[in-house]
Amino acid sequence: MRKRINKWKVGFAALVIAVSSFLSVGYVDSYFEISKNLDIFATLYKELNIYYVDETNPGKLMKTAIDEMLKSLDPYTNYYPESEIEDYRFMTTGEYGGIGSLIRKRDSLVMVAEPYQGFPAEQAGLWAGDIIEKIDGKSITGYTTNEVSQLLKGASKTEVKLDIFREVKNERFQKNLIREDIKIKDVPYYGMLNDEVGYIKLTGFTQTASKELKAAFTELKSEGMQKLVLDLRGNGGGLLNEAVNIVNFFVDKGQEVVSTKGKVKQWDRVHRALNEPLDLEIPLIVLIDEMSASASEIVSGALQDLDRAVVIGRKSFGKGLVQQTRSLSYNSKLKVTVAKYYIPSGRCIQKLDYAHKDEKGKATEVPDSLISEFKTENGRSVFDGGGIEPDVNVDLTEFANITFSLMQKNLIFDFATQFRAKKDSIPTPKSFSINGDVYSEFTNFLSGKDYDYTTQTEELLEDLKKAAEKERVHTDLDEEFADLEKEIKENKAKDIIKFKDEISRVLENEIVSRYYYQHGRVENELEYDEDIAKAIEVFEKENTYKDILSGAFAKNE
């Protein structure tokens, strides 16, 4: 026991020394408060590990304590122990050591959701829908996707053995895969939408984002591109300097792109365009949606503030916070929020105030009374406190209840798996379509399967029945209620035909992904994309693009 206690004393002494060094930088005033609470925590942690009735896992216990502490601040301040360093590397570089595949949970099983083209999983012949039963001889039944992900990841050139069950063919087989450094492209697709308009899809801001975008832009220019649509929808952000580099492609050298301000003065910085631009004249449209965040909002917001691009889509996420990574002991990392960022008009688009939470501990939105107006270069009004508002709004078309149910219950996914098992190839993503025979095959596939859903009409009817019962008039209306329920049921049965076009588009895209992977999925989606159609319309309508940037255009006219 003496040796064990001595280790705790040595550990705590080292902790105090580390804290003392930190405090000497400029936090002397709070030294006592910090050291007191560290003493309490170290004592509690020691006593808990020594005396708790069951065996504890000190590392797991500490990780839980740290995670809960950081959770009380904001969702972006995170701790990465050495065991999760691959996740950290993926966050910053887009690279990780692994087999190159998305995975998903189905009941107690984990299956391949989509292999990445050109990486070990795809090269080994794994398909979407393949069930992973064992990893290196160990059953993973009941494991979470995160636990399975950690087992699949590892250093490049190391081997991992998978036991696979391909249900659609009732086959079991083993595959020995050699892990590689997997690099997910920031630009998964680019191409020409018509003879004049180029399109680039940017899904991340890792260390190669600006390089990939520049290469795509240069190639499209060589193909005759005269206008560009830059798609940032669903892009959750990444490295700030990559966002600055991308804005720099379209604005003058020396132009301020974004500034940051934090509690510590070292984070008060102005980030300017440092290089010669690629093109100052090309008409530019940026697409955003509610999942466009952080670096995506720097790019779209800066180009909007500078009247360099028309922004189309839906209001962005509203993340105006900057994170930096700090190295900790034992190869662990802390990603910590250090500043807020401000785009050229001077606005910060942070939506949630994590410093002021409600009684349930949730961050509150910036109230309308505190939202301020700012001006773009041309004098157009823009606002802070809630993301980037598009210059042209396009309403999001929501899926019908039946389509959503078919997706949620994996029936579209499962049919695509079955389809892939029967057909070795299909036409190109642009030319493939769901014909009547395939759709009939799909409806036959659904026979006997559960995809029931509740419509809004059913919800309203249920509320009406409760109100009638409360007012004691329900017995007088039982017959009418029964007739309504019958009619609703009959109408729901027709939904599979009524929403055939919508369901076919989703089914088509899922099938295309089985043969052409992510590249094909994006290319196929362009055929039905309402935001893309609106972008082309803005380009084609005489003077509309210029009128928007000058402020002469009325929104959504």
Secondary structure, DSSP 4 states (H G I P E B T S, - for coil): -HHHHHHHHHHHHHHHHHHHHHHTTT-GGGHHHHHHHHHHHHHHHHHHHHH-SS---HHHHHHHHHHHHHHTT-TT-EEE-GGGHHHHHHHHHSEEEE--EEEEEETTEEEEEEEPTTSHHHHTT--TT-EEEEETTEE-TT--HHHHHHHH---TT-EEEEEEEEGGGTEEEEEEEE-EEEE--S--EEEESSSSEEEEE---BSTTHHHHHHHHHHHHHHTT--EEEEE-TT---B-HHHHHHHHHTTS-TT-EEEEEEESSGGG-EEEE--S--S-SSS-EEEEE-TT--THHHHHHHHHHHTT-SEEEES------EEEEEEE-STT-EEEEEEEEEE-TTS-----EEEEEE-TTSPEEEPPGGG--EEE-TT--EEE-SS-PPPSEE----PPPHHHHHHHHTTHHHHHHHHHHHH-S----TTT----HHHHHHHHHHHTT-------HHHHHHHHHHHHHHHTT-HHHHHHHHHHHHHHHHHHHHTHHHHTHHHHHHHHHHHHHHHHHHHHHHHHHHGGG-HHHHHHHHHHHSTTHHHHHHHT-SPTT-
